[in-house]
Amino acid sequence: MNKIKKTFDDYVMGTYTRTGPVFVKGKGSYLFDEDKNKYLDFFPGWGVGILGHAHAAVAKDIATQAKQLIHVPNNLYSPNQALCAKELIKASFKKGKVFFCNSGAESVEAAVKLAKAYGSDKKKTEIIAMKKSFHGRTIGALSCTVQDQKQGPFQPLLKGIKSAEFGDFESFKAQVTAKTAAVILEPIQGEGGVNIATKEYLQKMREFCTNNDILLIFDEVQTGMARTGKMFAYQYFGVEPDLFTLSKGLGAGFPIGCIVVSEKFETVLKPGMHASTFGGSPLATAAVLAVLKAIKEEKVLANVKKKEKVMAKRLNALKKECSCIKDVRGVGLMWAVELNDNAKPVYDELMTRKMITNVSHNTVMRVMPALNINDKDFDKGLSMFEAAIRNFDQK
Ligand SMILES: *Cc1c(COP(=O)(O)O)cnc(C)c1O
């Protein structure tokens, strides 16, 4: 057995199902294993790798900052966190504030705590979450992740979390009481298998929440940072939440998360009510500043829109051709090909052919390449994917 894999077996807790070789290096849309084999990564970091691997400018800025100042506690000042918050507000609400943490689940925890704090004066203690959602594995975030399989043995979870069908406004309304403080949803459910909300649904939610003093929270951990062809998915739908979470693509691989809060709710969390030791460190926010700069300079939004058209055309053509495909759906560079059967054989074949993809809920293949992927790698990846699906279809 491979030495590193054996060391994993011996010393790392078995909370993950790992496959493939041992990767030691990345560059752009490729990963390299111990034997210098090259794998085309069409699912970099589960949506994290928006700029591919080892992006030169981001790596350089991280290295420079690491030599200068890695961490200062949040009771002291340093420049990057402030500059980073300013950029995020400029790109979103224009007026509002940001709280920084270190991961997606933590950003959801911050959103849940803000909702609870907002509701506490008004005796509003309930939060509505969506079925098939994914918000993370910590207890608060898991309480909002309405999937039996994930909540399983961890019951009882947080009190006061109710659930509604995603995309069904009446189902949401049926859960609302005088105690509803907030509703949390992903505008496009990621782990749930790329389930896309309609604009009408989100508009209705917005109107109802405004009229009933309910916080509308979007979890944009996966959809944020240009994934949809807009900087944030709410801009794609044209429906503004009261606050939203970011994490996966925010540091393009460097761990960081945040909530971006609109002006009206920016003072709900007061001094001492929430904190994070590492949150928004000089090093992490240097990474974010470099990512934001790269998105602009490399015209990443334009690339996503251009590639979205090709993806839509080719995957829809593939659906027409292959009866094994149940559905094709997506926005920007966030796509799903849902099969009628278990998709694991397709995943395995692609891994053998040295391409990395993803399967969620057994039948849904997620296609989410880096947002700055070049034409050549994009075409190559799509061709390999099409070939694997055709093969599977003939079996
Ligand atoms: C991945 C994800 C999370 C959890 O992020 P972690 O960094 O793993 O805690 C939360 N919400 C959404 C929408 C996600 O896709």
The ligand as a MOL file (V3000), in Angstrom:
LIG
                    3D

  0  0  0     0  0            999 V3000
M  V30 BEGIN CTAB
M  V30 COUNTS 15 15 0 0 0
M  V30 BEGIN ATOM
M  V30 1 C -19.4260 24.2260 1.9350 0
M  V30 2 C -20.5790 25.0020 2.4320 0
M  V30 3 C -20.6930 25.3740 3.7870 0
M  V30 4 C -19.7290 24.8870 4.8480 0
M  V30 5 O -18.4440 25.3580 4.6720 0
M  V30 6 P -17.2390 24.7730 5.5730 0
M  V30 7 O -16.1030 25.7010 5.2490 0
M  V30 8 O -17.0030 23.3720 5.1520 0
M  V30 9 O -17.6450 24.8640 6.9840 0
M  V30 10 C -21.7550 26.1740 4.1530 0
M  V30 11 N -22.6710 26.5750 3.2570 0
M  V30 12 C -22.5970 26.2520 1.9490 0
M  V30 13 C -23.6250 26.7570 1.0010 0
M  V30 14 C -21.5590 25.4340 1.4920 0
M  V30 15 O -21.5100 25.0750 0.2130 0
M  V30 END ATOM
M  V30 BEGIN BOND
M  V30 1 1 1 2
M  V30 2 1 2 3
M  V30 3 2 2 14
M  V30 4 1 3 4
M  V30 5 2 3 10
M  V30 6 1 4 5
M  V30 7 1 5 6
M  V30 8 2 6 7
M  V30 9 1 6 8
M  V30 10 1 6 9
M  V30 11 1 10 11
M  V30 12 2 11 12
M  V30 13 1 12 13
M  V30 14 1 12 14
M  V30 15 1 14 15
M  V30 END BOND
M  V30 END CTAB
M  END
